[in-house]
Amino acid sequence: MVLRDPGRDELRLRDQRGRPLHDLRISVMDRCNLRCPYCMPRETFDLSHRFLGSRERLSFDEIVRVVRTMVRLGVRKLRLTGGEPLLRPNLTDLIGDLTTLEGIEDIALTTNGMLLAKHAFELKAAGLRRVTVSLDSLDPEIFQRMSGGFSGLEEALAGIAQAQRAGLHPIKINVVVQRGVNDHTILPLLERFRGTGVSVRFIEYMDVGNRNQWRADAVVPSKELLARIAQRWPLAAIEPSYRGEVAQRYAFADGGGEVGFISSITQPFCGDCHRARLSSDGILYTCLFATHGTALRERLRSGASDDDLLALVRDIWRARTDNYSERRQARPTQNVDERKVEMFYIGG
């Protein structure tokens, strides 16, 4: 029997390691207007690559139905991702619909910022609370290299500025750091955003997917970056805002804001991961490094009831054992599994 009381369902739902289901990341679009080598390398995802057609993606009504079900199982925070989510037409309609769901406490968006200036005010009006912008360097040549040969640095910066004017807060910047590529540009980037209310988070280069040519020696450990930054600006550790917070956060001693580090290579946080991921064609994954997921689209379109869907998702989460990053830490120079889902498809 499926319990209809969302509180009772939530209290019972834990995976095999006792982790609750709390966050859902929703990829609304598998396409992107950049070709970052660590996510969507241009030599693989060229003009001949076939992306999903509109009918293959979940409709907004289908996404809302999945979210409504997962709220009954404990989901409280949503993040819209891609690909590039702002390529999805009428995205504000989805955001508006999601804000009406009782139980949702937070809706955020991750974007490369290229289209953010155009949409920032309507996103805010639709109910979006905050935004994260992927921006790997302020050096135009390095930006172009890390975006797969595309320009657009000024567009991304304009998008951040417009998001500030629109009242999206907090604004975070995600920086994927690769040794010998952009690690020497982290201090100028911090200098640019210190004191502006925009926080920067440095992400260790991860072995997501199968095509980004990941190497352990290209990873710059967060501890190394922290030491470099602290030599320039004294820092003080900030206590986590909640259990399972991904980033380790530090405040600038002079009041210039904060900086964060996401360290899944050197300091895996699998033990507190409470995130599920939904691809744009409706496959539910329980780990960023998953090799397989569960297709929901066909069930949604073939008459499955809400209780059927709830029972399926509940069983998936209860069976969850994912700890990829911990297993990789034991074999740090190589990928642990083959044929992992690509980052552009599942969202970062």
C-alpha positions as a Python dict, from the first residue, in 0.01 Angstrom:
ca = {
    (1, 'M'): (0, 0, 0),
    (2, 'V'): (130, 347, -91),
    (3, 'L'): (101, 604, 185),
    (4, 'R'): (-43, 934, 72),
    (5, 'D'): (85, 1146, 359),
    (6, 'P'): (403, 1314, 225),
    (7, 'G'): (546, 1350, 572),
    (8, 'R'): (508, 980, 650),
    (9, 'D'): (662, 880, 318),
    (10, 'E'): (952, 1116, 371),
    (11, 'L'): (1027, 986, 719),
    (12, 'R'): (1050, 632, 592),
    (13, 'L'): (1255, 696, 278),
    (14, 'R'): (1628, 634, 312),
    (15, 'D'): (1873, 464, 79),
    (16, 'Q'): (2096, 172, 176),
    (17, 'R'): (2340, 410, 347),
    (18, 'G'): (2072, 602, 535),
    (19, 'R'): (2075, 901, 300),
    (20, 'P'): (1744, 1085, 247),
    (21, 'L'): (1614, 1213, -83),
    (22, 'H'): (1615, 1593, -62),
    (23, 'D'): (1741, 1753, -386),
    (24, 'L'): (1641, 1696, -747),
    (25, 'R'): (1843, 1823, -1042),
    (26, 'I'): (1642, 1847, -1361),
    (27, 'S'): (1812, 1864, -1700),
    (28, 'V'): (1564, 2042, -1925),
    (29, 'M'): (1783, 2049, -2238),
    (30, 'D'): (2064, 1829, -2369),
    (31, 'R'): (2186, 2093, -2617),
    (32, 'C'): (2440, 2363, -2536),
    (33, 'N'): (2577, 2673, -2710),
    (34, 'L'): (2932, 2599, -2586),
    (35, 'R'): (3159, 2295, -2616),
    (36, 'C'): (3356, 2285, -2291),
    (37, 'P'): (3612, 2002, -2321),
    (38, 'Y'): (3544, 1867, -1971),
    (39, 'C'): (3174, 1830, -2047),
    (40, 'M'): (3090, 1833, -2418),
    (41, 'P'): (3412, 1816, -2624),
    (42, 'R'): (3376, 1964, -2968),
    (43, 'E'): (3544, 1675, -3149),
    (44, 'T'): (3266, 1443, -3030),
    (45, 'F'): (2967, 1675, -3019),
    (46, 'D'): (3006, 1833, -3362),
    (47, 'L'): (2745, 1931, -3619),
    (48, 'S'): (2671, 1567, -3697),
    (49, 'H'): (2578, 1479, -3339),
    (50, 'R'): (2210, 1400, -3294),
    (51, 'F'): (2050, 1564, -2994),
    (52, 'L'): (1703, 1492, -2861),
    (53, 'G'): (1400, 1606, -3054),
    (54, 'S'): (1131, 1806, -2878),
    (55, 'R'): (898, 1507, -2850),
    (56, 'E'): (1174, 1302, -2689),
    (57, 'R'): (1212, 1549, -2403),
    (58, 'L'): (976, 1551, -2109),
    (59, 'S'): (709, 1814, -2141),
    (60, 'F'): (676, 2072, -1867),
    (61, 'D'): (359, 1899, -1744),
    (62, 'E'): (550, 1570, -1721),
    (63, 'I'): (836, 1731, -1530),
    (64, 'V'): (590, 1888, -1285),
    (65, 'R'): (424, 1552, -1235),
    (66, 'V'): (755, 1384, -1152),
    (67, 'V'): (849, 1665, -913),
    (68, 'R'): (510, 1651, -742),
    (69, 'T'): (562, 1280, -680),
    (70, 'M'): (915, 1329, -551),
    (71, 'V'): (803, 1601, -312),
    (72, 'R'): (596, 1330, -143),
    (73, 'L'): (921, 1140, -91),
    (74, 'G'): (1120, 1427, 55),
    (75, 'V'): (1244, 1651, -229),
    (76, 'R'): (1255, 2014, -119),
    (77, 'K'): (1516, 2173, -346),
    (78, 'L'): (1520, 2188, -726),
    (79, 'R'): (1796, 2289, -965),
    (80, 'L'): (1734, 2330, -1338),
    (81, 'T'): (2032, 2234, -1552),
    (82, 'G'): (2128, 2123, -1901),
    (83, 'G'): (2309, 2125, -2138),
    (84, 'E'): (2222, 2490, -2133),
    (85, 'P'): (1877, 2527, -1975),
    (86, 'L'): (1811, 2872, -2120),
    (87, 'L'): (1801, 2713, -2466),
    (88, 'R'): (1472, 2548, -2365),
    (89, 'P'): (1189, 2767, -2498),
    (90, 'N'): (951, 2915, -2242),
    (91, 'L'): (1152, 2791, -1945),
    (92, 'T'): (990, 3052, -1724),
    (93, 'D'): (658, 2869, -1768),
    (94, 'L'): (810, 2561, -1605),
    (95, 'I'): (961, 2767, -1323),
    (96, 'G'): (624, 2929, -1259),
    (97, 'D'): (454, 2590, -1244),
    (98, 'L'): (716, 2448, -1007),
    (99, 'T'): (679, 2738, -764),
    (100, 'T'): (316, 2640, -709),
    (101, 'L'): (407, 2298, -570),
    (102, 'E'): (360, 2278, -194),
    (103, 'G'): (678, 2159, -25),
    (104, 'I'): (931, 2307, -269),
    (105, 'E'): (1152, 2545, -72),
    (106, 'D'): (1409, 2649, -329),
    (107, 'I'): (1447, 2663, -709),
    (108, 'A'): (1783, 2743, -866),
    (109, 'L'): (1933, 2743, -1215),
    (110, 'T'): (2279, 2655, -1347),
    (111, 'T'): (2373, 2828, -1672),
    (112, 'N'): (2677, 2928, -1874),
    (113, 'G'): (2542, 3284, -1863),
    (114, 'M'): (2539, 3344, -2237),
    (115, 'L'): (2164, 3409, -2245),
    (116, 'L'): (2122, 3522, -1887),
    (117, 'A'): (2115, 3896, -1955),
    (118, 'K'): (1818, 3845, -2186),
    (119, 'H'): (1618, 3635, -1940),
    (120, 'A'): (1725, 3741, -1588),
    (121, 'F'): (1427, 3961, -1506),
    (122, 'E'): (1166, 3720, -1640),
    (123, 'L'): (1332, 3433, -1453),
    (124, 'K'): (1307, 3629, -1130),
    (125, 'A'): (946, 3722, -1203),
    (126, 'A'): (861, 3357, -1263),
    (127, 'G'): (986, 3263, -917),
    (128, 'L'): (1350, 3164, -966),
    (129, 'R'): (1543, 3245, -650),
    (130, 'R'): (1907, 3208, -739),
    (131, 'V'): (2146, 3129, -1019),
    (132, 'T'): (2485, 2966, -1065),
    (133, 'V'): (2699, 3065, -1362),
    (134, 'S'): (2975, 2844, -1501),
    (135, 'L'): (3273, 3069, -1572),
    (136, 'D'): (3618, 2916, -1583),
    (137, 'S'): (3838, 3221, -1643),
    (138, 'L'): (3835, 3596, -1702),
    (139, 'D'): (4122, 3562, -1949),
    (140, 'P'): (3958, 3577, -2296),
    (141, 'E'): (4199, 3326, -2450),
    (142, 'I'): (4161, 3076, -2169),
    (143, 'F'): (3783, 3127, -2165),
    (144, 'Q'): (3775, 3049, -2536),
    (145, 'R'): (3990, 2740, -2490),
    (146, 'M'): (3774, 2610, -2206),
    (147, 'S'): (3451, 2678, -2394),
    (148, 'G'): (3557, 2475, -2695),
    (149, 'G'): (3666, 2762, -2916),
    (150, 'F'): (3374, 2994, -2851),
    (151, 'S'): (3393, 3354, -2739),
    (152, 'G'): (3132, 3492, -2504),
    (153, 'L'): (3313, 3610, -2193),
    (154, 'E'): (3153, 3953, -2212),
    (155, 'E'): (2809, 3800, -2257),
    (156, 'A'): (2857, 3586, -1946),
    (157, 'L'): (2971, 3885, -1741),
    (158, 'A'): (2677, 4089, -1867),
    (159, 'G'): (2448, 3805, -1762),
    (160, 'I'): (2588, 3805, -1410),
    (161, 'A'): (2544, 4181, -1384),
    (162, 'Q'): (2187, 4161, -1509),
    (163, 'A'): (2108, 3880, -1264),
    (164, 'Q'): (2228, 4107, -984),
    (165, 'R'): (2005, 4386, -1105),
    (166, 'A'): (1710, 4146, -1126),
    (167, 'G'): (1755, 4049, -762),
    (168, 'L'): (1856, 3687, -813),
    (169, 'H'): (2045, 3601, -496),
    (170, 'P'): (2277, 3449, -414),
    (171, 'I'): (2470, 3439, -739),
    (172, 'K'): (2744, 3179, -749),
    (173, 'I'): (3015, 3121, -1005),
    (174, 'N'): (3139, 2769, -1069),
    (175, 'V'): (3499, 2734, -1187),
    (176, 'V'): (3628, 2396, -1304),
    (177, 'V'): (4002, 2410, -1232),
    (178, 'Q'): (4250, 2220, -1448),
    (179, 'R'): (4622, 2223, -1381),
    (180, 'G'): (4819, 2404, -1649),
    (181, 'V'): (4502, 2537, -1810),
    (182, 'N'): (4332, 2791, -1583),
    (183, 'D'): (4467, 2734, -1231),
    (184, 'H'): (4693, 3039, -1263),
    (185, 'T'): (4391, 3266, -1322),
    (186, 'I'): (4198, 3200, -1001),
    (187, 'L'): (4323, 3506, -810),
    (188, 'P'): (4221, 3762, -1076),
    (189, 'L'): (3879, 3599, -1093),
    (190, 'L'): (3837, 3624, -717),
    (191, 'E'): (3961, 3984, -726),
    (192, 'R'): (3688, 4069, -978),
    (193, 'F'): (3404, 3936, -765),
    (194, 'R'): (3519, 4002, -410),
    (195, 'G'): (3292, 4251, -241),
    (196, 'T'): (3018, 4223, -505),
    (197, 'G'): (2797, 3969, -330),
    (198, 'V'): (2888, 3708, -591),
    (199, 'S'): (3059, 3401, -446),
    (200, 'V'): (3307, 3188, -640),
    (201, 'R'): (3329, 2811, -606),
    (202, 'F'): (3624, 2614, -736),
    (203, 'I'): (3548, 2261, -856),
    (204, 'E'): (3805, 1987, -881),
    (205, 'Y'): (3821, 1855, -1237),
    (206, 'M'): (3603, 1542, -1232),
    (207, 'D'): (3590, 1226, -1438),
    (208, 'V'): (3226, 1268, -1535),
    (209, 'G'): (3126, 1079, -1848),
    (210, 'N'): (3364, 902, -2086),
    (211, 'R'): (3485, 1165, -2329),
    (212, 'N'): (3658, 1443, -2138),
    (213, 'Q'): (4006, 1283, -2133),
    (214, 'W'): (4021, 1308, -1753),
    (215, 'R'): (4361, 1257, -1591),
    (216, 'A'): (4438, 1260, -1223),
    (217, 'D'): (4743, 1481, -1276),
    (218, 'A'): (4518, 1754, -1419),
    (219, 'V'): (4332, 1784, -1089),
    (220, 'V'): (4430, 2073, -863),
    (221, 'P'): (4336, 1969, -508),
    (222, 'S'): (4116, 2216, -325),
    (223, 'K'): (4365, 2230, -38),
    (224, 'E'): (4626, 2361, -279),
    (225, 'L'): (4392, 2631, -408),
    (226, 'L'): (4292, 2722, -54),
    (227, 'A'): (4656, 2771, 41),
    (228, 'R'): (4720, 2993, -262),
    (229, 'I'): (4418, 3210, -188),
    (230, 'A'): (4491, 3235, 184),
    (231, 'Q'): (4836, 3371, 107),
    (232, 'R'): (4666, 3666, -65),
    (233, 'W'): (4356, 3707, 152),
    (234, 'P'): (4318, 3557, 501),
    (235, 'L'): (4023, 3318, 524),
    (236, 'A'): (3808, 3168, 798),
    (237, 'A'): (3609, 2845, 761),
    (238, 'I'): (3228, 2874, 759),
    (239, 'E'): (3013, 2605, 919),
    (240, 'P'): (2790, 2418, 670),
    (241, 'S'): (2444, 2565, 628),
    (242, 'Y'): (2288, 2219, 620),
    (243, 'R'): (2387, 1853, 625),
    (244, 'G'): (2497, 1746, 279),
    (245, 'E'): (2617, 2087, 163),
    (246, 'V'): (2854, 2015, -123),
    (247, 'A'): (3087, 2312, -102),
    (248, 'Q'): (3329, 2377, 182),
    (249, 'R'): (3298, 2752, 238),
    (250, 'Y'): (3541, 3013, 367),
    (251, 'A'): (3485, 3379, 444),
    (252, 'F'): (3735, 3650, 358),
    (253, 'A'): (3856, 3796, 687),
    (254, 'D'): (3823, 4151, 552),
    (255, 'G'): (3452, 4107, 480),
    (256, 'G'): (3495, 4062, 105),
    (257, 'G'): (3249, 3775, 82),
    (258, 'E'): (3319, 3406, 61),
    (259, 'V'): (3475, 3137, -156),
    (260, 'G'): (3379, 2771, -183),
    (261, 'F'): (3548, 2447, -284),
    (262, 'I'): (3385, 2136, -430),
    (263, 'S'): (3631, 1855, -379),
    (264, 'S'): (3478, 1530, -499),
    (265, 'I'): (3817, 1395, -613),
    (266, 'T'): (4026, 1450, -300),
    (267, 'Q'): (3748, 1468, -38),
    (268, 'P'): (3450, 1261, -157),
    (269, 'F'): (3116, 1353, -4),
    (270, 'C'): (2919, 1046, -114),
    (271, 'G'): (2819, 974, 245),
    (272, 'D'): (2597, 1283, 261),
    (273, 'C'): (2476, 1295, -101),
    (274, 'H'): (2098, 1326, -113),
    (275, 'R'): (2057, 1425, -480),
    (276, 'A'): (1868, 1257, -760),
    (277, 'R'): (1894, 1363, -1123),
    (278, 'L'): (1635, 1365, -1402),
    (279, 'S'): (1755, 1379, -1762),
    (280, 'S'): (1566, 1579, -2022),
    (281, 'D'): (1424, 1259, -2174),
    (282, 'G'): (1298, 1139, -1840),
    (283, 'I'): (1560, 900, -1705),
    (284, 'L'): (1608, 911, -1330),
    (285, 'Y'): (1964, 873, -1202),
    (286, 'T'): (2083, 844, -844),
    (287, 'C'): (2444, 958, -899),
    (288, 'L'): (2633, 1206, -1115),
    (289, 'F'): (2864, 919, -1212),
    (290, 'A'): (2586, 671, -1289),
    (291, 'T'): (2618, 408, -1562),
    (292, 'H'): (2245, 351, -1587),
    (293, 'G'): (1913, 495, -1476),
    (294, 'T'): (1540, 424, -1480),
    (295, 'A'): (1323, 548, -1767),
    (296, 'L'): (1016, 736, -1648),
    (297, 'R'): (897, 891, -1975),
    (298, 'E'): (737, 577, -2117),
    (299, 'R'): (562, 510, -1787),
    (300, 'L'): (431, 866, -1777),
    (301, 'R'): (296, 832, -2130),
    (302, 'S'): (149, 485, -2093),
    (303, 'G'): (-95, 546, -1812),
    (304, 'A'): (104, 493, -1492),
    (305, 'S'): (-77, 642, -1194),
    (306, 'D'): (80, 884, -950),
    (307, 'D'): (94, 607, -692),
    (308, 'D'): (265, 378, -943),
    (309, 'L'): (525, 646, -1006),
    (310, 'L'): (573, 711, -636),
    (311, 'A'): (623, 342, -561),
    (312, 'L'): (880, 313, -842),
    (313, 'V'): (1086, 613, -729),
    (314, 'R'): (1065, 505, -366),
    (315, 'D'): (1198, 159, -453),
    (316, 'I'): (1480, 308, -664),
    (317, 'W'): (1595, 529, -379),
    (318, 'R'): (1565, 258, -116),
    (319, 'A'): (1794, 35, -325),
    (320, 'R'): (2053, 310, -380),
    (321, 'T'): (2411, 229, -281),
    (322, 'D'): (2608, 482, -493),
    (323, 'N'): (2954, 580, -371),
    (324, 'Y'): (3150, 631, -693),
    (325, 'S'): (3382, 902, -564),
    (326, 'E'): (3478, 699, -261),
    (327, 'R'): (3561, 400, -481),
    (328, 'R'): (3757, 617, -720),
    (329, 'Q'): (3959, 757, -433),
    (330, 'A'): (4097, 407, -382),
    (331, 'R'): (4207, 405, -748),
    (332, 'P'): (4288, 773, -805),
    (333, 'T'): (4467, 744, -1139),
    (334, 'Q'): (4185, 586, -1337),
    (335, 'N'): (3811, 586, -1389),
    (336, 'V'): (3632, 328, -1178),
    (337, 'D'): (3349, 248, -1417),
    (338, 'E'): (3310, 257, -1793),
    (339, 'R'): (3026, 411, -1994),
    (340, 'K'): (2920, 666, -1736),
    (341, 'V'): (2647, 908, -1833),
    (342, 'E'): (2781, 1226, -1995),
    (343, 'M'): (2768, 1548, -1793),
    (344, 'F'): (2582, 1749, -2059),
    (345, 'Y'): (2303, 1489, -2053),
    (346, 'I'): (2258, 1452, -1680),
    (347, 'G'): (2351, 1802, -1564),
    (348, 'G'): (2644, 1890, -1339),
}
